[in-house]
Amino acid sequence: MDLKLTDEQELIQATAREFAQGEIRPIAAEIDRDCRFPHETVKKMGELGLMGIAVPERWGGAGADTVSYVLALEEIAKVCASHAVIM
């Protein structure tokens, strides 16, 4: 059994990590403090394909596997649980 990540999984993880660190981390405390929905970053997450990762392409999702979803979710949750729950 090979437990290595696929190239696609590594790409999704890296994309989520870079987005989380660059876009979400700087505003995470403000979002929590102000109790507001992060429309701007959620929209960007959708544009990057981070929303609906495991949803089949025929339904508008990325068509990736569950491991890819969890890898992205983990990277987002590291900086903001609110964004992770929205995913």
C-alpha atoms as an extended CHARMM CRD file, in Angstrom:
* protein
*
        87  EXT
         1         1  MET       CA              0.0000000000        0.0000000000        0.0000000000  PROA      1               0.0000000000
         2         2  ASP       CA              1.4210000000        3.3620000000       -1.0700000000  PROA      2               0.0000000000
         3         3  LEU       CA              0.5140000000        6.1480000000        1.3560000000  PROA      3               0.0000000000
         4         4  LYS       CA              2.3110000000        8.9190000000       -0.5080000000  PROA      4               0.0000000000
         5         5  LEU       CA              0.2610000000       11.8850000000       -1.6330000000  PROA      5               0.0000000000
         6         6  THR       CA             -0.4680000000       12.1520000000       -5.3360000000  PROA      6               0.0000000000
         7         7  ASP       CA              0.7580000000       15.1530000000       -7.3090000000  PROA      7               0.0000000000
         8         8  GLU       CA             -2.8110000000       16.4900000000       -7.3740000000  PROA      8               0.0000000000
         9         9  GLN       CA             -3.1510000000       16.1250000000       -3.5920000000  PROA      9               0.0000000000
        10        10  GLU       CA              0.1510000000       17.9230000000       -3.0200000000  PROA      10              0.0000000000
        11        11  LEU       CA             -0.9310000000       20.7420000000       -5.3460000000  PROA      11              0.0000000000
        12        12  ILE       CA             -4.2780000000       21.1610000000       -3.5690000000  PROA      12              0.0000000000
        13        13  GLN       CA             -2.5570000000       21.1430000000       -0.1800000000  PROA      13              0.0000000000
        14        14  ALA       CA             -0.0010000000       23.7390000000       -1.2870000000  PROA      14              0.0000000000
        15        15  THR       CA             -2.6890000000       25.9410000000       -2.8430000000  PROA      15              0.0000000000
        16        16  ALA       CA             -4.7620000000       25.8310000000        0.3400000000  PROA      16              0.0000000000
        17        17  ARG       CA             -1.7060000000       26.5230000000        2.5130000000  PROA      17              0.0000000000
        18        18  GLU       CA             -0.5970000000       29.5210000000        0.4540000000  PROA      18              0.0000000000
        19        19  PHE       CA             -4.1150000000       30.9490000000        0.3680000000  PROA      19              0.0000000000
        20        20  ALA       CA             -4.6330000000       30.4110000000        4.0960000000  PROA      20              0.0000000000
        21        21  GLN       CA             -1.3550000000       32.0520000000        5.0310000000  PROA      21              0.0000000000
        22        22  GLY       CA             -1.5980000000       34.9160000000        2.5610000000  PROA      22              0.0000000000
        23        23  GLU       CA             -5.3010000000       35.7610000000        2.4960000000  PROA      23              0.0000000000
        24        24  ILE       CA             -7.0130000000       34.3440000000        5.5810000000  PROA      24              0.0000000000
        25        25  ARG       CA             -4.4430000000       34.6330000000        8.3670000000  PROA      25              0.0000000000
        26        26  PRO       CA             -4.1820000000       38.4520000000        8.1250000000  PROA      26              0.0000000000
        27        27  ILE       CA             -7.9490000000       38.8920000000        8.6390000000  PROA      27              0.0000000000
        28        28  ALA       CA             -8.8850000000       35.8770000000       10.7840000000  PROA      28              0.0000000000
        29        29  ALA       CA             -8.8640000000       37.6840000000       14.1430000000  PROA      29              0.0000000000
        30        30  GLU       CA            -10.8460000000       40.5950000000       12.7120000000  PROA      30              0.0000000000
        31        31  ILE       CA            -13.5170000000       38.2680000000       11.3130000000  PROA      31              0.0000000000
        32        32  ASP       CA            -13.9030000000       36.5390000000       14.6720000000  PROA      32              0.0000000000
        33        33  ARG       CA            -13.8670000000       39.7930000000       16.6230000000  PROA      33              0.0000000000
        34        34  ASP       CA            -16.4940000000       41.4060000000       14.3810000000  PROA      34              0.0000000000
        35        35  CYS       CA            -18.6020000000       38.2240000000       14.1130000000  PROA      35              0.0000000000
        36        36  ARG       CA            -18.9170000000       38.6220000000       10.3700000000  PROA      36              0.0000000000
        37        37  PHE       CA            -19.1350000000       36.2590000000        7.4360000000  PROA      37              0.0000000000
        38        38  PRO       CA            -15.9350000000       36.4120000000        5.3390000000  PROA      38              0.0000000000
        39        39  HSD       CA            -17.5930000000       36.9350000000        1.9430000000  PROA      39              0.0000000000
        40        40  GLU       CA            -14.4560000000       38.1780000000        0.2230000000  PROA      40              0.0000000000
        41        41  THR       CA            -12.2330000000       35.2400000000        1.1210000000  PROA      41              0.0000000000
        42        42  VAL       CA            -14.9560000000       32.6260000000        0.6510000000  PROA      42              0.0000000000
        43        43  LYS       CA            -15.4740000000       33.9380000000       -2.8870000000  PROA      43              0.0000000000
        44        44  LYS       CA            -11.7270000000       33.6710000000       -3.5330000000  PROA      44              0.0000000000
        45        45  MET       CA            -11.7420000000       30.1330000000       -2.1240000000  PROA      45              0.0000000000
        46        46  GLY       CA            -14.4140000000       29.2560000000       -4.6650000000  PROA      46              0.0000000000
        47        47  GLU       CA            -12.4150000000       30.8030000000       -7.4910000000  PROA      47              0.0000000000
        48        48  LEU       CA             -9.4100000000       28.6780000000       -6.4720000000  PROA      48              0.0000000000
        49        49  GLY       CA            -11.5270000000       25.5300000000       -6.4320000000  PROA      49              0.0000000000
        50        50  LEU       CA            -11.3100000000       25.0910000000       -2.6630000000  PROA      50              0.0000000000
        51        51  MET       CA            -15.0910000000       24.9900000000       -2.2850000000  PROA      51              0.0000000000
        52        52  GLY       CA            -16.5620000000       21.7010000000       -3.4370000000  PROA      52              0.0000000000
        53        53  ILE       CA            -13.2360000000       19.9240000000       -3.7610000000  PROA      53              0.0000000000
        54        54  ALA       CA            -14.7760000000       16.4600000000       -3.4760000000  PROA      54              0.0000000000
        55        55  VAL       CA            -17.9390000000       17.3510000000       -5.4260000000  PROA      55              0.0000000000
        56        56  PRO       CA            -18.0410000000       15.6860000000       -8.8610000000  PROA      56              0.0000000000
        57        57  GLU       CA            -17.1800000000       17.9160000000      -11.8110000000  PROA      57              0.0000000000
        58        58  ARG       CA            -20.5720000000       17.2530000000      -13.4120000000  PROA      58              0.0000000000
        59        59  TRP       CA            -22.1210000000       19.0990000000      -10.4370000000  PROA      59              0.0000000000
        60        60  GLY       CA            -19.6870000000       22.0050000000      -10.5870000000  PROA      60              0.0000000000
        61        61  GLY       CA            -17.0890000000       20.7200000000       -8.1400000000  PROA      61              0.0000000000
        62        62  ALA       CA            -13.4200000000       19.9550000000       -8.5340000000  PROA      62              0.0000000000
        63        63  GLY       CA            -13.9310000000       16.1990000000       -8.6800000000  PROA      63              0.0000000000
        64        64  ALA       CA            -11.0080000000       15.5060000000       -6.3500000000  PROA      64              0.0000000000
        65        65  ASP       CA            -10.9150000000       12.7990000000       -3.7050000000  PROA      65              0.0000000000
        66        66  THR       CA            -11.7260000000       12.9900000000       -0.0010000000  PROA      66              0.0000000000
        67        67  VAL       CA             -8.0500000000       13.0380000000        0.9750000000  PROA      67              0.0000000000
        68        68  SER       CA             -7.5990000000       16.2040000000       -1.0960000000  PROA      68              0.0000000000
        69        69  TYR       CA            -10.5560000000       17.7910000000        0.6810000000  PROA      69              0.0000000000
        70        70  VAL       CA             -9.1540000000       16.9170000000        4.1090000000  PROA      70              0.0000000000
        71        71  LEU       CA             -5.6870000000       18.2130000000        3.2100000000  PROA      71              0.0000000000
        72        72  ALA       CA             -7.1530000000       21.5560000000        2.1230000000  PROA      72              0.0000000000
        73        73  LEU       CA             -9.4630000000       21.6770000000        5.1290000000  PROA      73              0.0000000000
        74        74  GLU       CA             -6.5350000000       21.1030000000        7.4750000000  PROA      74              0.0000000000
        75        75  GLU       CA             -4.4960000000       23.9350000000        5.9440000000  PROA      75              0.0000000000
        76        76  ILE       CA             -7.4220000000       26.3660000000        6.1580000000  PROA      76              0.0000000000
        77        77  ALA       CA             -8.3150000000       25.2890000000        9.7190000000  PROA      77              0.0000000000
        78        78  LYS       CA             -4.7510000000       25.9620000000       10.8920000000  PROA      78              0.0000000000
        79        79  VAL       CA             -5.3720000000       29.6830000000       10.4500000000  PROA      79              0.0000000000
        80        80  CYS       CA             -9.1590000000       30.0470000000       10.8160000000  PROA      80              0.0000000000
        81        81  ALA       CA            -11.6970000000       27.4870000000       11.9820000000  PROA      81              0.0000000000
        82        82  SER       CA            -14.5550000000       29.6270000000       10.6460000000  PROA      82              0.0000000000
        83        83  HSD       CA            -13.3130000000       29.3020000000        7.0830000000  PROA      83              0.0000000000
        84        84  ALA       CA            -12.7800000000       25.5700000000        7.5230000000  PROA      84              0.0000000000
        85        85  VAL       CA            -16.3540000000       25.0570000000        8.7100000000  PROA      85              0.0000000000
        86        86  ILE       CA            -17.6310000000       26.9450000000        5.6560000000  PROA      86              0.0000000000
        87        87  MET       CA            -15.7660000000       24.5770000000        3.3290000000  PROA      87              0.0000000000
